[in-house]
Amino acid sequence: MARVPYISEAAAKDVPGLSELYSAITNLRGGVHNLYQALANQPPALRAFMGMSRYIRDDSSLDPALRELAILATGYALDVPYEKYHHVPAARRAGVSEAKLAAFPRWQESRDFSPVERAVLAYADGVARTRSADDETFRSLELYFTEGQIVELAMTVAWYHFVAAILGPLGIEMEDR
C-alpha cells in the first residue's frame, strides 16, 4: 500500500498547474501512472522528475533497445517489480525480442544477446550489485560507445536506481493493466 496518497486526475484540478502537468505527462507517457500520482503530492518535484525522465527516455542518444535492456538489468538486479512491470512492454516496443526478455533475470546464461548488449547488461547489472563498474566492463563499453554515450548509459542506470529509491520507500503499487 502506498505511503502517500495518489493524487487522482480529478483531484489534480484543485492544485494550481497540476492538471496541465498531468496533461503533459499523459501526452508523453500515455497516462498518469501511480508513481507520478504519488510525486504529485509535491508538484514542483514531479515537474523536475519529469524533466529528467524525458531526457533519459526520450532525448538520450542511446539506442532505445539498449536503454531498455539497461533499465531491465537494473530493475531485475535491484528487484524492483514496478520497473519490470513497466519496462518489459517498453522493451518490446523498442524491439527487444521475446527470447531476450525471457532470459531475464539470468541473461548471462543466454546466447541471444549481442556483444554490445552484453556490455550494457554487464554494466547495469554490475552497478546495481556493486555501485561500480570493473575495468573489464568499462573497456567493453568503450568498444561500442562514445564518451558521451557512456555518460548517458551511466545516467540511465543511475536514474533507475533513483526511481527504485522512490518506489520502494513510498510503497508505490503497480497499476492494474
C-alpha positions in Angstrom: 0.0 0.0 0.0 1.3 3.4 -0.9 2.6 5.5 2.0 1.5 8.8 0.4 -1.8 9.4 -1.4 -2.2 9.1 -5.1 -3.4 12.5 -6.5 -6.0 11.5 -9.0 -6.6 13.4 -12.2 -9.9 14.6 -10.8 -8.2 15.9 -7.6 -5.4 17.5 -9.7 -7.9 20.1 -10.8 -7.8 21.6 -7.3 -4.0 22.1 -7.4 -2.7 25.0 -9.5 -0.9 23.8 -12.6 -1.2 20.1 -11.8 -3.9 19.4 -14.5 -1.6 20.9 -17.1 1.3 18.8 -15.9 -0.9 15.7 -15.9 -1.9 16.5 -19.5 1.8 16.8 -20.5 2.6 13.5 -18.7 -0.3 11.8 -20.5 0.9 13.1 -23.8 4.4 11.8 -23.0 3.8 8.5 -21.2 0.2 7.6 -22.2 -1.2 8.1 -18.7 -0.5 9.3 -15.2 0.9 6.3 -13.5 0.9 5.7 -9.8 4.5 6.9 -9.5 3.6 10.3 -10.9 0.4 10.5 -8.8 2.4 9.9 -5.7 5.0 12.5 -6.7 2.2 14.9 -7.3 2.0 15.5 -3.6 4.8 17.9 -4.3 4.1 19.3 -7.8 7.5 21.1 -8.3 9.2 17.8 -7.5 7.1 15.9 -10.1 7.8 18.6 -12.7 11.6 18.2 -12.1 11.3 14.4 -12.1 9.5 14.5 -15.5 12.3 16.7 -16.9 14.9 14.2 -16.2 12.7 11.3 -17.2 12.1 12.9 -20.5 15.8 13.2 -21.1 16.6 9.7 -20.1 13.7 8.1 -22.0 13.2 10.4 -25.0 16.2 12.6 -25.6 19.2 10.4 -24.9 21.3 9.3 -27.9 21.3 5.7 -26.6 19.5 3.2 -28.8 16.1 2.6 -27.2 16.5 -1.2 -27.1 19.9 -0.8 -25.3 18.3 1.7 -22.9 15.5 -0.7 -22.1 17.9 -3.6 -21.6 19.9 -1.4 -19.2 16.7 -0.5 -17.3 15.6 -4.1 -17.1 19.0 -5.3 -15.9 18.8 -2.6 -13.2 15.2 -3.5 -12.3 16.0 -7.2 -12.0 19.2 -6.8 -10.1 17.6 -4.4 -7.7 14.4 -6.5 -7.7 12.0 -3.6 -8.4 8.7 -5.1 -9.7 7.3 -1.7 -10.8 10.2 -1.1 -13.1 9.9 -4.6 -14.6 6.2 -4.2 -15.0 6.5 -1.0 -17.0 9.7 -1.7 -18.9 9.1 -5.2 -20.3 6.4 -3.7 -22.5 8.6 -0.7 -23.2 11.4 -3.1 -24.3 9.0 -4.9 -26.6 8.1 -1.5 -28.2 11.8 -0.8 -28.6 12.3 -4.0 -30.5 13.7 -6.3 -27.8 12.8 -9.9 -28.7 10.7 -12.2 -26.6 13.7 -14.6 -26.3 15.8 -11.8 -24.7 13.0 -10.8 -22.4 12.6 -14.4 -21.3 16.3 -14.6 -20.5 15.9 -12.2 -17.5 16.9 -12.4 -14.8 19.5 -14.9 -15.9 20.6 -13.0 -19.0 24.2 -14.1 -18.6 23.2 -17.7 -19.5 21.5 -16.7 -22.8 23.2 -16.8 -26.2 20.6 -14.4 -27.6 22.4 -11.2 -26.7 25.0 -9.5 -29.0 28.3 -8.3 -27.6 27.1 -4.7 -27.3 24.0 -5.8 -25.5 26.1 -7.9 -23.1 28.4 -4.9 -22.4 25.3 -2.8 -21.5 23.8 -5.6 -19.4 27.1 -6.3 -17.6 27.5 -2.6 -16.8 23.9 -2.2 -15.5 24.0 -5.4 -13.5 27.4 -4.7 -12.0 26.4 -1.1 -11.0 23.2 -2.4 -9.4 25.2 -5.0 -7.4 28.4 -3.1 -6.5 27.7 0.6 -7.3 30.7 0.5 -9.6 32.0 -1.0 -12.9 35.1 -3.0 -13.1 37.8 -2.1 -15.7 36.9 -5.0 -18.0 33.3 -4.0 -18.1 34.2 -0.4 -18.7 36.6 -1.3 -21.5 33.9 -3.3 -23.2 31.7 -0.2 -23.2 34.5 1.8 -24.8 34.4 -0.6 -27.8 30.9 0.4 -28.7 30.1 3.8 -27.3 31.4 7.4 -27.3 32.3 9.0 -24.0 29.0 10.9 -24.3 27.0 7.7 -24.7 28.8 6.1 -21.8 27.8 9.1 -19.7 24.2 8.7 -20.9 24.3 5.0 -20.0 25.6 5.9 -16.6 22.9 8.4 -16.1 20.2 6.0 -17.3 21.3 3.3 -14.9 21.6 5.8 -12.1 18.2 7.3 -12.9 16.6 3.9 -12.3 18.4 3.5 -9.0 16.9 6.8 -8.1 13.4 5.7 -9.2 13.8 2.5 -7.2 14.7 4.6 -4.1 11.3 6.3 -4.5 9.2 3.3 -5.4 10.2 1.1 -2.5 10.1 3.5 0.4 6.9 5.2 -0.8 5.2 1.8 -1.4 4.2 2.6 -5.0 1.9 -0.1 -6.3 1.7 -1.3 -9.9 -1.4 -0.2 -11.8 -4.0 -2.6 -13.0 -3.4 -3.3 -16.6 
